[in-house]
Amino acid sequence: MKKKQLLTGMISLVLLINPIEAASTYAADKTAENSTLRSGMKGQAVVNPQQKLKELGYFEYKVTGYFGEITKTSVKDFQETQNLRVDGIAGSATLMLLNSNGKNNPVIVSRGMDTSNVSEWSWFGKIKNIVPRGTVFKIIDVETGKEFNAKRTYGTNHADSETLTKEDTAIMKELYGQKWSWDRRAIIVEIGDQRLPASMAGMPHGTQFIKDNNMEGHFDIHFLGSKTHGTNRVDPWHQKTVQTAQSNIDKK
């Protein structure tokens, strides 16, 4: 009799605990889904927005599930392009837009298939996806029409690029009067049938990946809305030069 009572009590306890556990798990999942994400947090709730940021071109690192400074910067970049409050905190509005690929749907672009206005494409919205690291492209100088080839080798806020060959370097240096300069020049970056308005600075510096091209370091190429690496701000001179390049495209 005592054994029967004990068995009945154990069964009742299991039946009581299981619904509580299920409800707790559900509540935890809902909390993670709807919570505000900020620096220092970690877990699956952080993995999802990191993955979305990566798909949209704002996050170029390994998805770790940890909300650190890199993730915070990526969130701020996304918020800026979406006209949200730029605070690096992924609240409900930011997460909602991330899950809908942003209000302008800046998904990965199929080259030659996008019919939207190129003048509206920003670095953090679309162009980073069109010119990922390792992309080789043609540069056309707007003022002279001279052309040379380059490759995006690094850079997050803009495209750190390098000439492919000694001949390409010679053409680029000629554009600057045989003397490297931080002066901006309006250029068109041509990739397949895509023509993107851009601005380049003619001063090699920093990291170099391509050897034997007679250039020590890389040079900067900016697009609409891109930023400098030093200040993490939009450079007005570059942006004005990008508009000059866009005007040239509009005339064609």
N, C-alpha and C positions, 0 to 999 in steps of 0.2 A: 504493500500500500504506500509506504514511504517512498519507494523507488518510483512508483507511478506518479506521485505528487511532485517529486523532484524533476522528473522528465517533463511533466506538464509545465512546471515553472520555467524550465530552461527554454522550452519552445516559445512560451509567451514572451520571455525576455528577448529572444532573437527577433521575433515579429515586431517587438517594440523598437528595437535598435535600428533595424534595417531602414524603415521609413525615415528615421531621423538622419541617418547617414546619407540617404539619397537626397533628402531635402537640403542638407548642409552642402553637399557637392554641387547641387544645382545653384544654390545661393552663391557659392564661391565662384562658379563659372560666370554667373550674371554680374557679380561685382567686378571681376577681371575685365569683362566685356565693356562695362560702362564706366569704369574708373578713369580718373585723370592720371595720365602717365607723366612722370617728371624724372629729373636726374636722380640716380641712385636706385631706381626700381629695376627689378629683373623678373624674368619668367616668360611664360608663353604670351602673356598680355603685351609684352614688349616685342616679342618675335614678330607678331603679325604686322604692326606698323612699320617695323624695320624692313620687312620683306616688301611691303607696298612702296615705301620710300625708295627702295632699291630698284623696283620695277619701273618707277617713274623717273629714275635718274638722279635722285637727290642723295642717295646713300650708296657709296661705292666700296663698301667694306664687307667683311664677313658678318653674317647675321648671327649675333651672339645671345640675344635676349637680355642684354644689359643696357640700360639707359644711361650712357655716359655723355661726355662732352661732344663726341662725334655725332651721336644720335641727336643731341640737343641742337647742334648746328644745322643738321639736316632738316629737322622739324622747323626751325626758324626760316630756312630757305624756302621750304614748302609754304609756310604761312605767308611769307612776303609775296610770293607769286599768286596766292589765292586771296589776297586782300584781307587776311585775318590779322588779329592782334599778334605781333611778333614777340613771343616771350619764350619760345622753346619748350613750352608745356603742351603736351598733346591732350587737350580737353575734348569734350564731346563734338564741338564744331570741327576741329582739326581731324579727329578720327573719322567723322562722317564723310568729309571730303576725301580723305585718303582712301576710304573704302569704295568711293565712287570714282576713283582715279582723278580727283580734282574737278573743279567746276567746269574747266575747259576740256576735260578728258584728255590730258596730255599723255596718252599711252605710247608705247613703243611705235615709232613711225616706220612704215614700210616705204622705203625710198621710191619716189616717183609716183606714189599712190595718194598722197595727202593733197587735198584741193583747197585747204584753208590758206589765208593770206600769209605769205612768208614773212612779211613785215611785222607780224604779230608774234612770231615764234621767238621765245626767249631761251636763253641758255639753260636755265633750270627747268623750263617747261618741256621743251622738245629737243633743242639742238644738241644737248649732251648725249642724247640717245642716237642722234644721226651721226655724230662724230665721237664715238667711243674711243677709248685709248687703243692705239694700234692702227687707227684709220689713216690711210694714205689719201691725199687729196691734192688738187691743183689750186694754186693761189694766183689770182689775176689782179694785178695792180690797177686800180681804177684810173689813176692819172695818166699812166703811160701805156697800159694795155699789155705790159710784159708779164710773162707767166713763169712760174717755177713750181716744183713739187715739194711737198712737206708731209710730215707725219705727226699726228698727235701722240706724244709719248707719255705725258703725265698731266697733272693739274686737276684741280677740283672746281675752283671758282671760275676758271677760264681754261682755255686749251694751251697747255705748254707744248710747244711744237718744235720740230727740228727739220732742217733741210735734208733731203735724201742723199744728195751727192755734192761734190765740189762745184760742179757746174751750177747746181741750184743755188748754192751759197753765193757764187759769183754774181748771179743775176740779182739776188736779194741785196747784196752789198752795193751793187751799182745803183739801185733805187735810192740808196741813202748817200749817194755821192762818194762811195768808197770809204765811208767812215760810219761805223756803227753808232746808232743814236736811239734815244728813247722816244723820238718823235713818232707820232701816230700816222699811219697811212691807211687810207680807205682801200679795202680789198674785197674781192669776191672769192669765197671758198666754194669750189666746184667739186661735188661728189656725185658721180654718175650724172643724172639730169637735174640734180638739186643745185641751185645757186643761192648761197647764203651770204647776206651782207655782214661784213666783219671789219675789225680794225686790228692792225698789228703794230707792235712796237719793235723797232729794229736794233735791239740791244741784247745780244746773247749773254746769258748768265745762268748760274745754278747748275742743276743736274744735267748730264748728257748721257744719252743711250746710243746714239748713232755715231760711229767712229769714222774717221777718214773722210769727213765732209767739209773740212776746213772751217768748222765752226765749233767754238768752245762753249758748250752749254746749250740752252734752248732759248727761244723767243716766245713772246706772249701774243696770243690771238684772242681778242674779245668779241663777244656777240651781244645782242640785246639783253640787258639785265645782268650780264656777268659782273664779277667783282674781282678786285685785286686780292692777292694772297696775303700781302703784308698788312693791309688795313681792314680787309674783309668788307669793303665798301664798293659801291658802284663808282666807276671813274667817269666823270662828266666828259672829259676829253675823248676817251674811247667811245662813249655813247654817241657823241656828236659825229664822230668819224664813221660809226656804224650807219648813222642816218644818211651820211654822204654816199656811202656804198649802196644803201637802199634806193636812194634817188637815182643812181646810175642804173640799177636793175629796172626801176619803173620806166625808164626811158626806152629800154630795149623792146 
